[in-house]
């Protein structure tokens, strides 16, 4: 039996179930506080955060896809500048 090294997991977002409707609380990003470090992206277990450049900003800022966010709060916990807070 041979195991393949360095396998790549491909994710097709169109096949993912939308789970955001039942979340009790949701993360909200304060775009003025966000420094664009991408820490939240790395730790999000649902891969529902992406960095997006907004009109007035030089750096990309965190943007959350609420269709897939389960409201776990990991992003708010790991944000080094507390730019993400959980709200009901």
C-alpha positions as CSV (number, residue, x, y, z in Angstrom):
1,X,0.0,0.0,0.0
2,X,1.4,3.4,-1.0
3,X,0.4,6.7,0.6
4,X,0.6,9.9,-1.5
5,X,2.6,12.7,0.1
6,X,1.6,16.3,-0.2
7,X,-2.0,15.7,-1.2
8,X,-4.2,18.7,-1.9
9,X,-7.7,19.0,-0.6
10,X,-9.9,20.9,-3.1
11,X,-13.0,22.7,-1.8
12,X,-16.0,23.6,-3.9
13,X,-18.0,26.3,-2.2
14,X,-21.0,25.7,-4.4
15,X,-21.4,22.2,-2.8
16,X,-21.1,23.4,0.8
17,X,-24.3,23.5,2.9
18,X,-25.3,27.0,4.0
19,X,-25.3,27.0,7.8
20,X,-25.5,30.7,8.8
21,X,-29.3,30.8,9.4
22,X,-29.2,29.1,12.8
23,X,-26.2,30.9,14.3
24,X,-26.9,32.4,17.7
25,X,-24.3,35.2,17.4
26,X,-22.4,36.5,14.4
27,X,-19.0,38.1,14.2
28,X,-18.8,41.7,13.1
29,X,-15.7,43.3,11.7
30,X,-14.8,46.9,12.6
31,X,-13.1,47.9,9.3
32,X,-11.4,50.9,11.0
33,X,-9.7,48.6,13.6
34,X,-8.9,45.7,11.2
35,X,-5.1,45.8,10.2
36,X,-5.4,43.1,7.5
37,X,-3.2,40.6,9.3
38,X,-5.3,37.6,8.1
39,X,-5.1,35.8,11.4
40,X,-8.8,35.3,11.4
41,X,-8.7,33.7,7.9
42,X,-6.1,31.1,9.1
43,X,-8.1,30.1,12.2
44,X,-11.7,30.1,10.8
45,X,-12.9,26.4,10.9
46,X,-15.5,27.1,8.3
47,X,-13.3,29.0,5.8
48,X,-15.9,31.7,5.6
49,X,-13.6,34.8,5.9
50,X,-11.7,36.3,3.0
51,X,-9.7,39.5,2.7
52,X,-11.4,42.1,0.6
53,X,-10.1,45.5,-0.5
54,X,-12.7,48.2,0.1
55,X,-12.8,51.6,-1.7
56,X,-11.2,53.7,1.0
57,X,-8.8,51.2,2.4
58,X,-5.2,50.6,1.2
59,X,-5.0,47.1,2.8
60,X,-7.5,44.3,2.4
61,X,-9.8,43.8,5.4
62,X,-11.6,40.8,6.8
63,X,-15.0,40.1,5.2
64,X,-17.3,37.3,6.6
65,X,-19.7,35.2,4.5
66,X,-22.6,34.8,6.9
67,X,-24.2,32.1,4.7
68,X,-21.5,29.7,6.0
69,X,-20.4,31.2,9.3
70,X,-21.6,29.1,12.3
71,X,-20.9,31.8,14.9
72,X,-18.2,29.9,16.8
73,X,-16.3,33.0,17.7
74,X,-12.8,31.8,17.0
75,X,-12.1,34.8,14.7
76,X,-13.0,37.2,17.5
77,X,-10.7,35.3,20.0
78,X,-7.7,35.3,17.7
79,X,-7.9,38.9,16.4
80,X,-4.8,40.6,17.8
81,X,-6.5,44.1,17.7
82,X,-10.0,43.0,18.7
83,X,-11.5,44.2,15.4
84,X,-14.0,41.3,15.4
85,X,-16.7,41.1,18.1
86,X,-19.5,38.6,18.4
87,X,-23.0,40.1,18.3
88,X,-26.5,38.6,18.7
